[in-house]
Amino acid sequence: MANNLFWHEGKITAEDREKLLGQKGVVIWLTGLSGSGKSTIARELEAVLYRQGKLAYVLDGDNIRMGLNKDLGFSEKDRQENIRRIGEVAKLFVDAGIIVITAFISPFRADRDKVRSILPAGKFIEVFVDCPLEVCEARDVKGLYQKAREGKIPEFTGITSPYEPPVKPEITLKTAEQSLEECVDIILTYLRKNLYL
């Protein structure tokens, strides 16, 4: 069946949409342990970009799993499929000229690299939200780490399932040391410097 499928190009190109919006479509891929600050940074970055007249959209782990990926669990295979689907959705958003901000643990390097590979060059910015495990546990308002340590949540990243940190991320944020405002400013500076805005 896949041999009979063909990508249909529209009359409007990605470049046309970027020109209309006054920005470049790009994926800002926040990766890190649960509780590292990914969702908080993503939402603040989206709000700041909105105030600056830019069109951005957050794809958040819990939100995606409540809809598009509600059929997936947390096995390694399901985590891979979760990230693959998100990557495909993000690719469509980028083609629409939107700044996509993702907030997913995305624990496996190979999965993040696959998402990078399906996007045009320069359209994937990997942001390592680097935070020590003990700080993430201390911030855990949902009590997920404790449940994982008690064996109530199997395959929990950082406890019973591995997290593979990025080797060469475009941006590293140290959320145990840097404020939310500093983290957002680091990303904005990168976007401006590299002419995404």
Biotite code that builds the C-alpha atoms (Angstrom):
import biotite.structure as struc

atoms = struc.array([
    struc.Atom([0.000, 0.000, 0.000], chain_id="A", res_id=1, res_name="MET", atom_name="CA", element="C"),
    struc.Atom([2.827, 2.437, 0.855], chain_id="A", res_id=2, res_name="ALA", atom_name="CA", element="C"),
    struc.Atom([4.062, 2.143, -2.753], chain_id="A", res_id=3, res_name="ASN", atom_name="CA", element="C"),
    struc.Atom([0.831, 3.729, -3.948], chain_id="A", res_id=4, res_name="ASN", atom_name="CA", element="C"),
    struc.Atom([1.111, 6.829, -1.761], chain_id="A", res_id=5, res_name="LEU", atom_name="CA", element="C"),
    struc.Atom([2.446, 10.133, -3.069], chain_id="A", res_id=6, res_name="PHE", atom_name="CA", element="C"),
    struc.Atom([3.120, 13.387, -1.202], chain_id="A", res_id=7, res_name="TRP", atom_name="CA", element="C"),
    struc.Atom([0.950, 16.169, -2.638], chain_id="A", res_id=8, res_name="HIS", atom_name="CA", element="C"),
    struc.Atom([2.565, 19.586, -2.804], chain_id="A", res_id=9, res_name="GLU", atom_name="CA", element="C"),
    struc.Atom([0.277, 22.574, -2.434], chain_id="A", res_id=10, res_name="GLY", atom_name="CA", element="C"),
    struc.Atom([0.444, 25.850, -4.324], chain_id="A", res_id=11, res_name="LYS", atom_name="CA", element="C"),
    struc.Atom([1.785, 27.581, -1.190], chain_id="A", res_id=12, res_name="ILE", atom_name="CA", element="C"),
    struc.Atom([5.291, 26.642, -0.028], chain_id="A", res_id=13, res_name="THR", atom_name="CA", element="C"),
    struc.Atom([6.717, 26.526, 3.461], chain_id="A", res_id=14, res_name="ALA", atom_name="CA", element="C"),
    struc.Atom([8.762, 29.601, 2.550], chain_id="A", res_id=15, res_name="GLU", atom_name="CA", element="C"),
    struc.Atom([5.564, 31.442, 1.517], chain_id="A", res_id=16, res_name="ASP", atom_name="CA", element="C"),
    struc.Atom([4.015, 30.710, 4.911], chain_id="A", res_id=17, res_name="ARG", atom_name="CA", element="C"),
    struc.Atom([7.167, 31.758, 6.768], chain_id="A", res_id=18, res_name="GLU", atom_name="CA", element="C"),
    struc.Atom([7.192, 35.051, 4.869], chain_id="A", res_id=19, res_name="LYS", atom_name="CA", element="C"),
    struc.Atom([3.531, 35.645, 5.746], chain_id="A", res_id=20, res_name="LEU", atom_name="CA", element="C"),
    struc.Atom([4.189, 34.938, 9.443], chain_id="A", res_id=21, res_name="LEU", atom_name="CA", element="C"),
    struc.Atom([7.509, 36.777, 9.636], chain_id="A", res_id=22, res_name="GLY", atom_name="CA", element="C"),
    struc.Atom([9.250, 33.812, 11.251], chain_id="A", res_id=23, res_name="GLN", atom_name="CA", element="C"),
    struc.Atom([10.752, 30.440, 10.377], chain_id="A", res_id=24, res_name="LYS", atom_name="CA", element="C"),
    struc.Atom([9.072, 27.164, 11.223], chain_id="A", res_id=25, res_name="GLY", atom_name="CA", element="C"),
    struc.Atom([11.227, 25.164, 13.614], chain_id="A", res_id=26, res_name="VAL", atom_name="CA", element="C"),
    struc.Atom([11.001, 22.506, 16.315], chain_id="A", res_id=27, res_name="VAL", atom_name="CA", element="C"),
    struc.Atom([12.361, 23.418, 19.737], chain_id="A", res_id=28, res_name="ILE", atom_name="CA", element="C"),
    struc.Atom([12.669, 19.949, 21.273], chain_id="A", res_id=29, res_name="TRP", atom_name="CA", element="C"),
    struc.Atom([12.904, 20.100, 25.072], chain_id="A", res_id=30, res_name="LEU", atom_name="CA", element="C"),
    struc.Atom([14.178, 16.824, 26.525], chain_id="A", res_id=31, res_name="THR", atom_name="CA", element="C"),
    struc.Atom([14.952, 15.911, 30.124], chain_id="A", res_id=32, res_name="GLY", atom_name="CA", element="C"),
    struc.Atom([13.776, 13.999, 33.154], chain_id="A", res_id=33, res_name="LEU", atom_name="CA", element="C"),
    struc.Atom([10.278, 14.323, 34.585], chain_id="A", res_id=34, res_name="SER", atom_name="CA", element="C"),
    struc.Atom([10.287, 17.418, 36.796], chain_id="A", res_id=35, res_name="GLY", atom_name="CA", element="C"),
    struc.Atom([13.259, 19.035, 35.054], chain_id="A", res_id=36, res_name="SER", atom_name="CA", element="C"),
    struc.Atom([11.150, 22.003, 33.903], chain_id="A", res_id=37, res_name="GLY", atom_name="CA", element="C"),
    struc.Atom([10.348, 21.166, 30.278], chain_id="A", res_id=38, res_name="LYS", atom_name="CA", element="C"),
    struc.Atom([6.630, 21.995, 30.359], chain_id="A", res_id=39, res_name="SER", atom_name="CA", element="C"),
    struc.Atom([7.144, 25.128, 32.444], chain_id="A", res_id=40, res_name="THR", atom_name="CA", element="C"),
    struc.Atom([9.772, 26.435, 30.017], chain_id="A", res_id=41, res_name="ILE", atom_name="CA", element="C"),
    struc.Atom([7.683, 25.456, 26.984], chain_id="A", res_id=42, res_name="ALA", atom_name="CA", element="C"),
    struc.Atom([4.592, 27.328, 28.199], chain_id="A", res_id=43, res_name="ARG", atom_name="CA", element="C"),
    struc.Atom([6.542, 30.438, 29.168], chain_id="A", res_id=44, res_name="GLU", atom_name="CA", element="C"),
    struc.Atom([8.431, 30.452, 25.856], chain_id="A", res_id=45, res_name="LEU", atom_name="CA", element="C"),
    struc.Atom([5.141, 30.138, 23.964], chain_id="A", res_id=46, res_name="GLU", atom_name="CA", element="C"),
    struc.Atom([3.670, 33.069, 25.925], chain_id="A", res_id=47, res_name="ALA", atom_name="CA", element="C"),
    struc.Atom([6.710, 35.280, 25.337], chain_id="A", res_id=48, res_name="VAL", atom_name="CA", element="C"),
    struc.Atom([6.732, 34.502, 21.615], chain_id="A", res_id=49, res_name="LEU", atom_name="CA", element="C"),
    struc.Atom([3.006, 35.256, 21.427], chain_id="A", res_id=50, res_name="TYR", atom_name="CA", element="C"),
    struc.Atom([3.561, 38.645, 23.075], chain_id="A", res_id=51, res_name="ARG", atom_name="CA", element="C"),
    struc.Atom([6.226, 39.291, 20.443], chain_id="A", res_id=52, res_name="GLN", atom_name="CA", element="C"),
    struc.Atom([3.727, 38.593, 17.675], chain_id="A", res_id=53, res_name="GLY", atom_name="CA", element="C"),
    struc.Atom([5.048, 35.146, 16.793], chain_id="A", res_id=54, res_name="LYS", atom_name="CA", element="C"),
    struc.Atom([2.991, 32.008, 16.190], chain_id="A", res_id=55, res_name="LEU", atom_name="CA", element="C"),
    struc.Atom([4.150, 29.152, 18.416], chain_id="A", res_id=56, res_name="ALA", atom_name="CA", element="C"),
    struc.Atom([2.450, 26.014, 19.709], chain_id="A", res_id=57, res_name="TYR", atom_name="CA", element="C"),
    struc.Atom([3.356, 23.635, 22.542], chain_id="A", res_id=58, res_name="VAL", atom_name="CA", element="C"),
    struc.Atom([3.101, 19.890, 22.079], chain_id="A", res_id=59, res_name="LEU", atom_name="CA", element="C"),
    struc.Atom([3.071, 18.545, 25.637], chain_id="A", res_id=60, res_name="ASP", atom_name="CA", element="C"),
    struc.Atom([3.552, 14.926, 26.672], chain_id="A", res_id=61, res_name="GLY", atom_name="CA", element="C"),
    struc.Atom([0.418, 14.511, 28.774], chain_id="A", res_id=62, res_name="ASP", atom_name="CA", element="C"),
    struc.Atom([-1.779, 16.346, 26.252], chain_id="A", res_id=63, res_name="ASN", atom_name="CA", element="C"),
    struc.Atom([-0.601, 14.192, 23.341], chain_id="A", res_id=64, res_name="ILE", atom_name="CA", element="C"),
    struc.Atom([-1.107, 10.999, 25.347], chain_id="A", res_id=65, res_name="ARG", atom_name="CA", element="C"),
    struc.Atom([-4.702, 12.052, 26.143], chain_id="A", res_id=66, res_name="MET", atom_name="CA", element="C"),
    struc.Atom([-5.562, 12.181, 22.430], chain_id="A", res_id=67, res_name="GLY", atom_name="CA", element="C"),
    struc.Atom([-3.349, 11.271, 19.490], chain_id="A", res_id=68, res_name="LEU", atom_name="CA", element="C"),
    struc.Atom([-1.312, 8.724, 21.447], chain_id="A", res_id=69, res_name="ASN", atom_name="CA", element="C"),
    struc.Atom([-3.838, 7.491, 23.994], chain_id="A", res_id=70, res_name="LYS", atom_name="CA", element="C"),
    struc.Atom([-3.433, 3.957, 22.614], chain_id="A", res_id=71, res_name="ASP", atom_name="CA", element="C"),
    struc.Atom([0.246, 3.840, 23.685], chain_id="A", res_id=72, res_name="LEU", atom_name="CA", element="C"),
    struc.Atom([1.735, 2.696, 26.974], chain_id="A", res_id=73, res_name="GLY", atom_name="CA", element="C"),
    struc.Atom([5.233, 3.256, 28.337], chain_id="A", res_id=74, res_name="PHE", atom_name="CA", element="C"),
    struc.Atom([7.126, 0.216, 27.069], chain_id="A", res_id=75, res_name="SER", atom_name="CA", element="C"),
    struc.Atom([10.261, 0.996, 25.070], chain_id="A", res_id=76, res_name="GLU", atom_name="CA", element="C"),
    struc.Atom([8.410, 0.172, 21.839], chain_id="A", res_id=77, res_name="LYS", atom_name="CA", element="C"),
    struc.Atom([5.457, 2.413, 22.745], chain_id="A", res_id=78, res_name="ASP", atom_name="CA", element="C"),
    struc.Atom([7.785, 5.251, 23.783], chain_id="A", res_id=79, res_name="ARG", atom_name="CA", element="C"),
    struc.Atom([9.494, 5.006, 20.398], chain_id="A", res_id=80, res_name="GLN", atom_name="CA", element="C"),
    struc.Atom([6.151, 5.131, 18.586], chain_id="A", res_id=81, res_name="GLU", atom_name="CA", element="C"),
    struc.Atom([5.040, 8.054, 20.773], chain_id="A", res_id=82, res_name="ASN", atom_name="CA", element="C"),
    struc.Atom([8.084, 10.087, 19.716], chain_id="A", res_id=83, res_name="ILE", atom_name="CA", element="C"),
    struc.Atom([7.780, 9.007, 16.065], chain_id="A", res_id=84, res_name="ARG", atom_name="CA", element="C"),
    struc.Atom([4.191, 10.261, 15.877], chain_id="A", res_id=85, res_name="ARG", atom_name="CA", element="C"),
    struc.Atom([5.080, 13.504, 17.618], chain_id="A", res_id=86, res_name="ILE", atom_name="CA", element="C"),
    struc.Atom([7.919, 14.010, 15.166], chain_id="A", res_id=87, res_name="GLY", atom_name="CA", element="C"),
    struc.Atom([5.550, 13.596, 12.227], chain_id="A", res_id=88, res_name="GLU", atom_name="CA", element="C"),
    struc.Atom([3.073, 16.072, 13.715], chain_id="A", res_id=89, res_name="VAL", atom_name="CA", element="C"),
    struc.Atom([5.877, 18.542, 14.446], chain_id="A", res_id=90, res_name="ALA", atom_name="CA", element="C"),
    struc.Atom([7.062, 18.219, 10.840], chain_id="A", res_id=91, res_name="LYS", atom_name="CA", element="C"),
    struc.Atom([3.623, 19.305, 9.596], chain_id="A", res_id=92, res_name="LEU", atom_name="CA", element="C"),
    struc.Atom([3.606, 22.283, 11.984], chain_id="A", res_id=93, res_name="PHE", atom_name="CA", element="C"),
    struc.Atom([7.059, 23.326, 10.730], chain_id="A", res_id=94, res_name="VAL", atom_name="CA", element="C"),
    struc.Atom([5.829, 23.128, 7.133], chain_id="A", res_id=95, res_name="ASP", atom_name="CA", element="C"),
    struc.Atom([3.028, 25.483, 8.208], chain_id="A", res_id=96, res_name="ALA", atom_name="CA", element="C"),
    struc.Atom([5.678, 27.978, 9.409], chain_id="A", res_id=97, res_name="GLY", atom_name="CA", element="C"),
    struc.Atom([4.923, 27.511, 13.110], chain_id="A", res_id=98, res_name="ILE", atom_name="CA", element="C"),
    struc.Atom([7.452, 27.488, 15.928], chain_id="A", res_id=99, res_name="ILE", atom_name="CA", element="C"),
    struc.Atom([6.785, 24.118, 17.580], chain_id="A", res_id=100, res_name="VAL", atom_name="CA", element="C"),
    struc.Atom([7.846, 23.715, 21.196], chain_id="A", res_id=101, res_name="ILE", atom_name="CA", element="C"),
    struc.Atom([7.829, 20.127, 22.424], chain_id="A", res_id=102, res_name="THR", atom_name="CA", element="C"),
    struc.Atom([8.011, 19.050, 26.065], chain_id="A", res_id=103, res_name="ALA", atom_name="CA", element="C"),
    struc.Atom([8.694, 15.307, 26.150], chain_id="A", res_id=104, res_name="PHE", atom_name="CA", element="C"),
    struc.Atom([11.052, 13.248, 28.260], chain_id="A", res_id=105, res_name="ILE", atom_name="CA", element="C"),
    struc.Atom([12.000, 11.466, 25.007], chain_id="A", res_id=106, res_name="SER", atom_name="CA", element="C"),
    struc.Atom([14.570, 9.362, 26.852], chain_id="A", res_id=107, res_name="PRO", atom_name="CA", element="C"),
    struc.Atom([16.245, 7.643, 23.917], chain_id="A", res_id=108, res_name="PHE", atom_name="CA", element="C"),
    struc.Atom([18.853, 9.382, 21.742], chain_id="A", res_id=109, res_name="ARG", atom_name="CA", element="C"),
    struc.Atom([17.981, 7.303, 18.694], chain_id="A", res_id=110, res_name="ALA", atom_name="CA", element="C"),
    struc.Atom([14.349, 8.461, 18.793], chain_id="A", res_id=111, res_name="ASP", atom_name="CA", element="C"),
    struc.Atom([15.326, 12.135, 19.026], chain_id="A", res_id=112, res_name="ARG", atom_name="CA", element="C"),
    struc.Atom([17.826, 11.639, 16.204], chain_id="A", res_id=113, res_name="ASP", atom_name="CA", element="C"),
    struc.Atom([15.086, 10.076, 14.043], chain_id="A", res_id=114, res_name="LYS", atom_name="CA", element="C"),
    struc.Atom([12.893, 13.136, 14.536], chain_id="A", res_id=115, res_name="VAL", atom_name="CA", element="C"),
    struc.Atom([15.822, 15.371, 13.581], chain_id="A", res_id=116, res_name="ARG", atom_name="CA", element="C"),
    struc.Atom([16.376, 13.264, 10.446], chain_id="A", res_id=117, res_name="SER", atom_name="CA", element="C"),
    struc.Atom([12.805, 13.666, 9.132], chain_id="A", res_id=118, res_name="ILE", atom_name="CA", element="C"),
    struc.Atom([12.974, 17.467, 9.352], chain_id="A", res_id=119, res_name="LEU", atom_name="CA", element="C"),
    struc.Atom([14.760, 19.766, 6.909], chain_id="A", res_id=120, res_name="PRO", atom_name="CA", element="C"),
    struc.Atom([18.271, 20.772, 7.978], chain_id="A", res_id=121, res_name="ALA", atom_name="CA", element="C"),
    struc.Atom([18.261, 23.450, 10.674], chain_id="A", res_id=122, res_name="GLY", atom_name="CA", element="C"),
    struc.Atom([14.632, 22.846, 11.652], chain_id="A", res_id=123, res_name="LYS", atom_name="CA", element="C"),
    struc.Atom([15.335, 20.835, 14.838], chain_id="A", res_id=124, res_name="PHE", atom_name="CA", element="C"),
    struc.Atom([16.780, 22.519, 17.922], chain_id="A", res_id=125, res_name="ILE", atom_name="CA", element="C"),
    struc.Atom([17.520, 20.024, 20.678], chain_id="A", res_id=126, res_name="GLU", atom_name="CA", element="C"),
    struc.Atom([17.316, 21.614, 24.126], chain_id="A", res_id=127, res_name="VAL", atom_name="CA", element="C"),
    struc.Atom([18.665, 19.523, 26.987], chain_id="A", res_id=128, res_name="PHE", atom_name="CA", element="C"),
    struc.Atom([16.809, 20.516, 30.150], chain_id="A", res_id=129, res_name="VAL", atom_name="CA", element="C"),
    struc.Atom([19.568, 19.330, 32.455], chain_id="A", res_id=130, res_name="ASP", atom_name="CA", element="C"),
    struc.Atom([18.500, 18.906, 36.076], chain_id="A", res_id=131, res_name="CYS", atom_name="CA", element="C"),
    struc.Atom([19.854, 16.502, 38.708], chain_id="A", res_id=132, res_name="PRO", atom_name="CA", element="C"),
    struc.Atom([17.590, 13.575, 39.557], chain_id="A", res_id=133, res_name="LEU", atom_name="CA", element="C"),
    struc.Atom([17.369, 14.582, 43.219], chain_id="A", res_id=134, res_name="GLU", atom_name="CA", element="C"),
    struc.Atom([16.130, 18.067, 42.257], chain_id="A", res_id=135, res_name="VAL", atom_name="CA", element="C"),
    struc.Atom([13.539, 16.565, 39.891], chain_id="A", res_id=136, res_name="CYS", atom_name="CA", element="C"),
    struc.Atom([12.339, 14.278, 42.684], chain_id="A", res_id=137, res_name="GLU", atom_name="CA", element="C"),
    struc.Atom([12.101, 17.191, 45.135], chain_id="A", res_id=138, res_name="ALA", atom_name="CA", element="C"),
    struc.Atom([9.948, 19.121, 42.621], chain_id="A", res_id=139, res_name="ARG", atom_name="CA", element="C"),
    struc.Atom([7.633, 16.169, 41.945], chain_id="A", res_id=140, res_name="ASP", atom_name="CA", element="C"),
    struc.Atom([4.202, 17.443, 42.973], chain_id="A", res_id=141, res_name="VAL", atom_name="CA", element="C"),
    struc.Atom([2.464, 14.398, 41.427], chain_id="A", res_id=142, res_name="LYS", atom_name="CA", element="C"),
    struc.Atom([4.475, 11.947, 43.518], chain_id="A", res_id=143, res_name="GLY", atom_name="CA", element="C"),
    struc.Atom([5.510, 9.974, 40.424], chain_id="A", res_id=144, res_name="LEU", atom_name="CA", element="C"),
    struc.Atom([9.082, 9.325, 41.520], chain_id="A", res_id=145, res_name="TYR", atom_name="CA", element="C"),
    struc.Atom([7.955, 7.956, 44.877], chain_id="A", res_id=146, res_name="GLN", atom_name="CA", element="C"),
    struc.Atom([5.440, 5.688, 43.161], chain_id="A", res_id=147, res_name="LYS", atom_name="CA", element="C"),
    struc.Atom([8.173, 4.511, 40.792], chain_id="A", res_id=148, res_name="ALA", atom_name="CA", element="C"),
    struc.Atom([10.515, 3.776, 43.701], chain_id="A", res_id=149, res_name="ARG", atom_name="CA", element="C"),
    struc.Atom([7.697, 1.810, 45.361], chain_id="A", res_id=150, res_name="GLU", atom_name="CA", element="C"),
    struc.Atom([7.269, -0.243, 42.198], chain_id="A", res_id=151, res_name="GLY", atom_name="CA", element="C"),
    struc.Atom([3.831, 1.221, 41.440], chain_id="A", res_id=152, res_name="LYS", atom_name="CA", element="C"),
    struc.Atom([4.932, 2.764, 38.123], chain_id="A", res_id=153, res_name="ILE", atom_name="CA", element="C"),
    struc.Atom([6.950, 0.387, 35.943], chain_id="A", res_id=154, res_name="PRO", atom_name="CA", element="C"),
    struc.Atom([9.530, 1.625, 33.428], chain_id="A", res_id=155, res_name="GLU", atom_name="CA", element="C"),
    struc.Atom([9.775, 5.124, 34.908], chain_id="A", res_id=156, res_name="PHE", atom_name="CA", element="C"),
    struc.Atom([12.556, 7.179, 33.336], chain_id="A", res_id=157, res_name="THR", atom_name="CA", element="C"),
    struc.Atom([15.428, 7.880, 35.677], chain_id="A", res_id=158, res_name="GLY", atom_name="CA", element="C"),
    struc.Atom([14.405, 5.169, 38.157], chain_id="A", res_id=159, res_name="ILE", atom_name="CA", element="C"),
    struc.Atom([13.649, 1.874, 36.401], chain_id="A", res_id=160, res_name="THR", atom_name="CA", element="C"),
    struc.Atom([14.134, 2.978, 32.780], chain_id="A", res_id=161, res_name="SER", atom_name="CA", element="C"),
    struc.Atom([17.188, 4.801, 31.384], chain_id="A", res_id=162, res_name="PRO", atom_name="CA", element="C"),
    struc.Atom([17.495, 8.394, 30.192], chain_id="A", res_id=163, res_name="TYR", atom_name="CA", element="C"),
    struc.Atom([20.091, 9.035, 27.503], chain_id="A", res_id=164, res_name="GLU", atom_name="CA", element="C"),
    struc.Atom([21.156, 12.692, 27.616], chain_id="A", res_id=165, res_name="PRO", atom_name="CA", element="C"),
    struc.Atom([21.899, 14.462, 24.336], chain_id="A", res_id=166, res_name="PRO", atom_name="CA", element="C"),
    struc.Atom([25.511, 14.310, 23.169], chain_id="A", res_id=167, res_name="VAL", atom_name="CA", element="C"),
    struc.Atom([25.564, 17.616, 21.255], chain_id="A", res_id=168, res_name="LYS", atom_name="CA", element="C"),
    struc.Atom([22.380, 19.583, 21.950], chain_id="A", res_id=169, res_name="PRO", atom_name="CA", element="C"),
    struc.Atom([22.058, 23.008, 20.400], chain_id="A", res_id=170, res_name="GLU", atom_name="CA", element="C"),
    struc.Atom([21.137, 24.388, 23.843], chain_id="A", res_id=171, res_name="ILE", atom_name="CA", element="C"),
    struc.Atom([21.646, 23.145, 27.414], chain_id="A", res_id=172, res_name="THR", atom_name="CA", element="C"),
    struc.Atom([19.605, 24.642, 30.246], chain_id="A", res_id=173, res_name="LEU", atom_name="CA", element="C"),
    struc.Atom([20.623, 24.055, 33.875], chain_id="A", res_id=174, res_name="LYS", atom_name="CA", element="C"),
    struc.Atom([17.271, 24.471, 35.588], chain_id="A", res_id=175, res_name="THR", atom_name="CA", element="C"),
    struc.Atom([18.609, 23.840, 39.087], chain_id="A", res_id=176, res_name="ALA", atom_name="CA", element="C"),
    struc.Atom([20.789, 26.946, 38.662], chain_id="A", res_id=177, res_name="GLU", atom_name="CA", element="C"),
    struc.Atom([19.061, 29.131, 36.073], chain_id="A", res_id=178, res_name="GLN", atom_name="CA", element="C"),
    struc.Atom([15.725, 30.888, 36.528], chain_id="A", res_id=179, res_name="SER", atom_name="CA", element="C"),
    struc.Atom([12.765, 30.344, 34.211], chain_id="A", res_id=180, res_name="LEU", atom_name="CA", element="C"),
    struc.Atom([13.360, 33.792, 32.706], chain_id="A", res_id=181, res_name="GLU", atom_name="CA", element="C"),
    struc.Atom([17.031, 33.007, 32.075], chain_id="A", res_id=182, res_name="GLU", atom_name="CA", element="C"),
    struc.Atom([16.162, 29.712, 30.387], chain_id="A", res_id=183, res_name="CYS", atom_name="CA", element="C"),
    struc.Atom([13.594, 31.331, 28.102], chain_id="A", res_id=184, res_name="VAL", atom_name="CA", element="C"),
    struc.Atom([16.007, 34.156, 27.268], chain_id="A", res_id=185, res_name="ASP", atom_name="CA", element="C"),
    struc.Atom([18.719, 31.650, 26.293], chain_id="A", res_id=186, res_name="ILE", atom_name="CA", element="C"),
    struc.Atom([16.339, 30.028, 23.799], chain_id="A", res_id=187, res_name="ILE", atom_name="CA", element="C"),
    struc.Atom([15.139, 33.384, 22.445], chain_id="A", res_id=188, res_name="LEU", atom_name="CA", element="C"),
    struc.Atom([18.722, 34.555, 22.006], chain_id="A", res_id=189, res_name="THR", atom_name="CA", element="C"),
    struc.Atom([19.505, 31.399, 20.039], chain_id="A", res_id=190, res_name="TYR", atom_name="CA", element="C"),
    struc.Atom([16.421, 31.892, 17.842], chain_id="A", res_id=191, res_name="LEU", atom_name="CA", element="C"),
    struc.Atom([17.314, 35.515, 17.106], chain_id="A", res_id=192, res_name="ARG", atom_name="CA", element="C"),
    struc.Atom([20.997, 34.792, 16.507], chain_id="A", res_id=193, res_name="LYS", atom_name="CA", element="C"),
    struc.Atom([20.107, 32.049, 14.017], chain_id="A", res_id=194, res_name="ASN", atom_name="CA", element="C"),
    struc.Atom([17.427, 34.166, 12.287], chain_id="A", res_id=195, res_name="LEU", atom_name="CA", element="C"),
    struc.Atom([14.359, 32.116, 13.173], chain_id="A", res_id=196, res_name="TYR", atom_name="CA", element="C"),
    struc.Atom([12.615, 35.267, 14.429], chain_id="A", res_id=197, res_name="LEU", atom_name="CA", element="C"),
])
